[in-house]
Amino acid sequence: MRRSDPNFLAITVPAHGDQLPWMRDRMQRWLSDQDIPPTMCADIVLAAHEALTNSVEHAYRRRDAPGTMDLAIMADPDTVSFSVTDHGEWRNSIPEQDSPRGHGLPMIRALAAQVDLVPTSHGTALTARFPRHD
């Protein structure tokens, strides 16, 4: 997929929390340009934002020298999908019982029709797919 393809958006940014508002806005604009219905757009942005937040919080051990995270979104007539990839180290964080944290991945799975999570020693990739038609 070429970056000049209007049905494809690819962004790489530092895995830092100050990037998240800009990424949400950029996704929102791009999805709107693809004529994605507002409710579906909100679900995709929420799920992608959660995956990006997980990259910020869990992928890199040094907060003062974060790595990068990649966002790729593709829209075709039947499906919108996104992938969030980091190049850090998978760290399983188990929230304390009754903690309000640790619900991101279940939320992404509830919003998307299909979610694939691939943790490796060289990074983590999450891909989520959303059908355009029921």
Solvent accessible surface area in square Angstrom, and as a share of the most:
residue,aa,sasa,rsa
1,M,138,0.62
2,R,183,0.67
3,R,172,0.63
4,S,86,0.55
5,D,39,0.20
6,P,104,0.65
7,N,67,0.34
8,F,35,0.15
9,L,15,0.08
10,A,28,0.22
11,I,18,0.09
12,T,74,0.43
13,V,13,0.07
14,P,66,0.41
15,A,4,0.03
16,H,81,0.36
17,G,33,0.32
18,D,96,0.50
19,Q,44,0.19
20,L,19,0.09
21,P,63,0.39
22,W,116,0.41
23,M,1,0.00
24,R,87,0.32
25,D,81,0.42
26,R,65,0.24
27,M,0,0.00
28,Q,78,0.35
29,R,126,0.46
30,W,16,0.05
31,L,0,0.00
32,S,58,0.37
33,D,111,0.57
34,Q,29,0.13
35,D,121,0.63
36,I,10,0.05
37,P,69,0.43
38,P,112,0.71
39,T,103,0.60
40,M,26,0.12
41,C,2,0.01
42,A,57,0.44
43,D,45,0.23
44,I,0,0.00
45,V,14,0.08
46,L,79,0.39
47,A,0,0.00
48,A,0,0.00
49,H,39,0.17
50,E,34,0.15
51,A,5,0.04
52,L,0,0.00
53,T,25,0.14
54,N,43,0.22
55,S,7,0.04
56,V,20,0.11
57,E,49,0.22
58,H,51,0.23
59,A,6,0.05
60,Y,30,0.11
61,R,149,0.54
62,R,150,0.55
63,R,146,0.53
64,D,113,0.58
65,A,54,0.42
66,P,44,0.28
67,G,23,0.22
68,T,55,0.32
69,M,0,0.00
70,D,37,0.19
71,L,1,0.01
72,A,29,0.23
73,I,0,0.00
74,M,68,0.30
75,A,3,0.02
76,D,51,0.27
77,P,106,0.67
78,D,95,0.49
79,T,38,0.22
80,V,0,0.00
81,S,21,0.14
82,F,2,0.01
83,S,33,0.21
84,V,5,0.03
85,T,37,0.21
86,D,8,0.04
87,H,100,0.45
88,G,10,0.10
89,E,82,0.37
90,W,104,0.36
91,R,68,0.25
92,N,115,0.59
93,S,64,0.41
94,I,152,0.77
95,P,59,0.37
96,E,144,0.64
97,Q,168,0.75
98,D,140,0.73
99,S,29,0.19
100,P,120,0.76
101,R,134,0.49
102,G,51,0.49
103,H,111,0.49
104,G,9,0.09
105,L,42,0.21
106,P,77,0.48
107,M,62,0.28
108,I,0,0.00
109,R,126,0.46
110,A,88,0.68
111,L,50,0.25
112,A,11,0.09
113,A,75,0.58
114,Q,89,0.40
115,V,27,0.15
116,D,54,0.28
117,L,46,0.23
118,V,82,0.47
119,P,61,0.38
120,T,67,0.39
121,S,91,0.58
122,H,150,0.67
123,G,6,0.06
124,T,15,0.09
125,A,34,0.26
126,L,11,0.06
127,T,27,0.16
128,A,0,0.00
129,R,81,0.29
130,F,8,0.03
131,P,67,0.42
132,R,58,0.21
133,H,128,0.57
134,D,193,1.00
